[in-house]
Structure formats: C-alpha cells, structure tokens
Amino acid sequence: MTVLLQVRDLTVTYRSRNRGTLTAVAGVSLDIHEATTLALIGESGSGKSSVARAICGLTMVESGAIKIDECDLPREIDPASAAGQHGIQIVFQDASSSLDPRWPIWKSVSEPRRARSRSSSAEHRRAAVSLLNRVGLPASFADRRPHQLSGGQRQRVTIARALAADPRIVILDEAVSALDVSVRNEILALLDELKRERRLTYLFISHDMGAVAQIAGDVAVLYLGKVVEAGRAETVIRHPLHPYTRALIAAVPSIHPERRRCATQAIGEPDDPANPPSGCRFHRRCPYVIDRCRSDEPARREYDFRDIACHRAEDIKKLTANA
C-alpha cells in the first residue's frame, strides 16, 4: 500500500504560566496509507487531538516531520494553508462550534469551494445542495441555520463541508463520540461509503473501541503522548499485548463476562502529561510492572505482527495465551 502521509518523531509542546511546559506528543511516528483508515486511540489527555491539529497545521510543532507529496508541512510558512492545499481536511467533535450560526447551511458547506472558485453564488449553492444530498440531507435543509438541525444532522453538514474541498485525507477528531449509538452507526456507515466511493483516507481519532472496530483497518494506541502499540486493527483489538491496550478493551461494556476477566484492568488514574513518570509511562498503572519498567523506557519494536513498546510483551503473551 502507498503511504500517503508520514509522521516521524512528532513532538508537540504547550507552555503555560501555571503548569510550565507540557509535552502533549512525545516522538510519535505514523504511516497513513492511501484509501485506508488509521484509528488513533487512547484516553483523554493522551495527545490524540494534538496529533490531529499538528497534521492540519493548527498547532505549533516542536520537532519532527509531517510529510505528504514530499512536502514537510511544519516547515511551510503557513502549515494550515499547505495542509489544505495537499488535501487534508478535519471534522471536529463539536459540529455546532464548527458552523457559523448566522449562515444558512449551504453557505457553510460551500465555504471551502468559495475559497477556491469564482463561481456564482447560485452555482455554489447548487454544489452545496448536491453534497448535502450525498450525506443524506434533503435540499430543504440548505437554508436552515445550525440550531435548526439535530446533532447528527449537523455532523453530516460538517462532513459535506469537508468533501467540498475535494480532500484526500479526512481527519475525524472524535467526530462521532457525541452522538447516540444509532446515529453514530449511521454516520460510520456513511463515512465507509464515502471512503470507498471517493478513495478517501481517514485518520479516525477516538476513545470509542466499538467505533474503531467498525471502521478502522489499522490502529495506533497512544498513552501520554507516545505510541505503545500499533498494527492491523483485527490483530490489536482481538489480541492486544500492551497492558494499556488490554485495559482500554477491558473498559468496553460486554455481554460476555469472560472477556472482561481475560483483560487487563489498569490501576488508578492516568499520570499528569506535564510530569510523566520515568521509564515506561504506563508502569504506575500496570499489573505486569517489573523494576526495569520503572527505569528504562521501552523502545518501539516489531513483535507478533505489530509494533509494541513494552519490555514484557513476550511474557504477557505467554501469561495470557490460555486466558
């Protein structure tokens, strides 16, 4: 498969008077292949949205590379504009804040097209109505304001607006997490249709393992700004090895109690990203911790058909083989 976007050793830091320097992303590397879906998963505060915003040029990058078409986006004068020119669009969780409350829906949808084309207002409106139809909204919605739509309808509008820019990569930053289950499944089905129809590439950012299992082909698990496990979704979700991945899966409600017994339960709350622990960042919460975990940071390596950053991956596989 062709690598469409490559992230290498990405570091994103934020500075504040109260907390000093916070490293939200600490050396993340990802390959996003053309016409596939990579899910980036982890708890709140793991750095998922910071990765998304860095790729879109919406936040400063401390170091590292984000390459598409031989262009290193953070090195551009205007990274956000460069990302848009190379076909990167983003859909956020809160559709309401993404839409201008004063504008009719068609105007919000046509905004990316109007920035690139000198067509008449009537032509922009026709194009917007066509996109609204494609995402399952009738033409009668074109003149409504955002407050007149439901949450699921507003999210369909933001997807239509992303499509108006003729994207190659769409970043979905918790784009379905605020929706109820039935609406979420409808949006996921729509996204899958659009992906196949337009050969889109998705970076799907979520903490919802059910949604990830439904849409993703590849998965990368992020904890306190570092990738701890990455590989094919079927491999990582069905046979997780890193204790943090196992804990995430254990947190998913299941009608099969034996599955919860087989999974790892994380201990305590996540550490402060402004002051991460030494060694393995997960060691304070890990039931498999040994002394080496507390002092030596595990390198990301290939093992058992995935990349994993865990000193005890082999031991955990043996210990859980018959679980």
Beta strands, then each sheet from edge to edge (+ up, - down):
strand 1: 3-16
strand 2: 20-33
strand 3: 37-41
strand 4: 63-68
strand 5: 71-72
strand 6: 88-91
strand 7: 169-173
strand 8: 201-206
strand 9: 218-223
strand 10: 226-232
strand 11: 301-302
strand 12: 306-308
sheet 1: 2+ 1- 4+ 5-
sheet 2: 6+ 7+ 8+ 3+ 9+ 10- 12+ 11-
end
